[in-house]
Amino acid sequence: MRKYFFCLILAGSFCLSISLDVKATVYTHANVGYEPEIGAVRAFVGTQADYDTTLYYCSEAYGYVFQDGVEIGGLYVYDEGGGGYQACVGRAMTETYFPYDPNAEYDIESFHEVDVIFHQVYLEYYDYYNYIEYTYGEQIMFPSNYSFVGLGPPQVSGVRDILLGVITGAFTAGAVAGQPHHLKLVSDNITTASCGSVRRLMKFRVVDSTGRRTGRVKVVETIQDHRYPSIRYPNIYNGCQGSYYTPSRCREVDRDNTFTDQLWVGCPSAGDPCGFMLFRSQWWWCPRGTPQVSLTANVYDVTHGRVAVNGNTAPYSAGTDFY
Amino acid sequence: MERKVLVVFGASVIIAVIAVTYLVAQISKNQERITNSGEVSGRILTAEGKPLPKAKVFADKLNSPLGRRPSVLTNQLGEFRIKNLEDGIYIITAEKTDEGYSASDSVFHNPNQLNTSHITISDQSLVTDVTVYMPPKATKLIGSLSDKSFGSAVGDATIKVCREDQPSNCFVTGLNIENKRGGFELLLPPVPVTIEVTSERYKTKFMRSFQQTSLGSQELRVLLERKSN
């Protein structure tokens, strides 16, 4: 019986060592918006660590502000405690102001770091919560604050600055953008390639529920059965090329907040009726730490001589919302 | 006794399964970091050799023509860097349509001289100093579609433009100016074209031998006649 309990305790300890790796938390913030009291654009960045993190790391935040896609200034702030072993207070926050142009759009892109403190005993940098293993500058979306948790075990780190995450935010058409909600069509162009295959390029913008463009977020595509969307395909066969298409992983949209979805069998092409089987393409927003959020789902029919989206071979008008 | 052995065996199996799951998760996590780490950088220049800022640069993987095209905008010096590319052969192209630069791989605008660059990414390599020259600036056609009887803007239409020297080489677009109902823009090739406008409620309109002028842009107002009921 004692052996039985011993085994249970052993198994339980192992499970706990894997699941209970929450050691400490860092909150990150950034935003850009209009301040009517002073008639200026205010940009803010901040990284705030909890007490446990503060013992072993210093906080740091910096960011860049863009007006209509052109950088107009930056922000930088280091831990208020100034640095050094157990000297940091874990708080780094700053703000700055820019002249306001009511016809312009403003974006912020901020970077949030914890700096590993030099360990007097080991005489090396010491990543106590193993943040470097846990995070590689993944993106999060304003206004979400995100808690980073350490995985452990502690290790000596080769670098001092660990980028925890990047926040993007936007102030457009007189208001701060909300969470990504759906896609809005920017352009839909169809041409015929040199080998005779039809090539359709659809440029999309990620927008919030009101149609206002969001900050620079990451998106990803998944492919599903067009009749049973719960059936996901890891890839899809291109009969014209004899190859498979595998959607890429989460990737940032461009600085103009657009991305282009290409619907084409490519060249060379054997001609009709080769191509892809009918499939459902779903685009998702990839926030960090929470499940992906669906932006739109459409049925694509991509063959040598015809490219249809939801049955339409004619291009859609700019501004069409895709949910 | 047998029961105790079974319990010990069961616990060992649980521990082993958890350990293997954990290890597999770590390995796949590391593999995710290893792939997608290729990078290409370079410059986009005009035909005259000047850097082109805010041009959109694409890295299209050969034999993988479906899905999202990896892309970035050039900086003020015309420089670009596209990160997180998987291993493979890529075609680097660029465009800046708002300033009259058609896509450098546009068969419609430049059928005989495509300005592209092929690069190979392997083993997380970094490919630098790629230079893409843009085709000469094209004339921008700024069009508007109106109802012939009422003068009101048409809400939905397809505009098909075909080269007269290669009638099957066409460019098809919709109304593509977001805040201007009935409006469209496109870049004309340096040869006469046929323009065909179709809309569900209107009769199809043809314009033949439409030729670009030497101006940077030209306007076209199209009046569409309603189909009879």
Interface residues (C-beta under 8 A of the other chain):
Chain A: M1 K3 Y4 C7 L8 L10 A11 F14 C15 I18 G69 Y136 V186 S187 D188 N189 I190 T191 T192 A193 S194 R199 L201 V219 E221 I236 N238 Q241 S243 Y245 T246 P247 S248 R249 R251 D254 R255 D256 F259 T260 D261 Q262 L263 W264 V265 G266 F276 V302 A314 P315 Y316 S317 A318 G319
Chain B: K4 V7 V8 G10 A11 S12 I14 I15 I18 A19 Y22 E32 R33 N36 K54 K56 F58 D60 N63 S64 P65 L66 G67 R68 R69 P70 S71 V72 L73 N84 E86 S106 V107 F108 P111 G155 D156 T158 S168 N169 C170 F171 V172 T173 G174 L175 N176 I177 E178 N179 T198
